[in-house]
Amino acid sequence: MPSEDLATFCSNGDLDQLQDLFSSKQKPSQDELDKALQMAVQAGHAKVVGLLLSQGAHITFMVLHHAIYRRDTAIFQEFLDHG
């Protein structure tokens, strides 16, 4: 999976394209997932955040920092929903 596609879809909040990527045989690396989660949080795309967490993305310090900065309750709810 080209990481550029993953990054673009996360930044743009393109949930349908992300679901298509995740249903393909080639899965993103853990690093790609974690970077994509950071981009989705920065852009404020809560549904994308939920999808990435369901695919195994980690909530890193930077992800948490961006979420706090945004004060977006929908993103925090996704964090809680995905443990």
C-alpha positions as MATLAB code, in Angstrom:
seq = 'MPSEDLATFCSNGDLDQLQDLFSSKQKPSQDELDKALQMAVQAGHAKVVGLLLSQGAHITFMVLHHAIYRRDTAIFQEFLDHG';
ca = [
       0.000    0.000    0.000;
       1.538    3.286   -0.968;
       1.917    5.328    2.199;
       1.179    8.483    0.182;
      -2.346    7.207   -0.513;
      -2.891    6.377    3.141;
      -1.655    9.809    4.214;
      -3.771   11.622    1.626;
      -6.934    9.715    2.485;
      -6.427   10.356    6.210;
      -5.709   14.045    5.763;
      -8.763   14.440    3.535;
     -11.048   12.297    5.689;
     -11.807    9.937    2.795;
     -13.333    7.060    4.737;
     -14.482    5.093    1.666;
     -11.025    5.066    0.085;
      -9.470    4.041    3.407;
     -11.885    1.149    3.760;
     -10.964    0.025    0.243;
      -7.257    0.193    1.120;
      -7.748   -1.822    4.300;
      -9.733   -4.491    2.467;
      -6.850   -5.054    0.032;
      -4.327   -7.802    0.657;
      -1.432   -5.433    1.303;
      -1.735   -4.031    4.821;
       0.045   -0.881    6.053;
       2.938   -1.168    8.466;
       2.525   -0.196   12.108;
       4.546    2.952   11.477;
       2.296    3.923    8.557;
      -0.817    3.351   10.671;
       0.533    5.445   13.530;
       1.528    8.322   11.243;
      -1.854    8.156    9.518;
      -3.605    8.365   12.892;
      -1.645   11.496   13.731;
      -2.697   13.069   10.418;
      -6.345   12.167   10.939;
      -6.328   13.650   14.443;
      -4.620   16.834   13.212;
      -7.263   17.183   10.503;
     -10.128   16.441   12.904;
     -11.540   13.388   11.125;
     -13.029   11.398   14.019;
     -14.479    8.584   11.885;
     -11.111    8.075   10.220;
      -9.519    8.013   13.676;
     -11.926    5.241   14.670;
     -11.155    3.231   11.548;
      -7.404    3.538   12.066;
      -7.693    2.507   15.710;
      -9.752   -0.523   14.669;
      -6.912   -1.441   12.291;
      -4.368   -1.342   15.124;
      -2.999    2.213   15.115;
      -1.453    3.288   18.422;
      -2.330    6.407   20.381;
       1.119    7.943   20.728;
       2.114   10.992   22.748;
       1.955   13.170   19.614;
      -1.483   11.847   18.695;
      -2.719   12.660   22.181;
      -1.046   16.084   22.037;
      -2.836   16.955   18.781;
      -6.151   15.714   20.145;
      -5.796   17.865   23.258;
      -4.870   20.874   21.138;
      -7.962   20.383   18.952;
     -10.289   19.852   21.929;
     -12.393   17.614   19.707;
     -14.664   15.488   21.881;
     -15.536   13.175   18.979;
     -11.877   12.185   18.663;
     -11.601   11.531   22.394;
     -14.743    9.423   22.170;
     -13.062    7.326   19.464;
     -10.061    6.866   21.774;
     -12.383    5.658   24.537;
     -14.410    3.432   22.207;
     -11.278    1.683   20.970;
      -9.632    1.333   24.385;
];
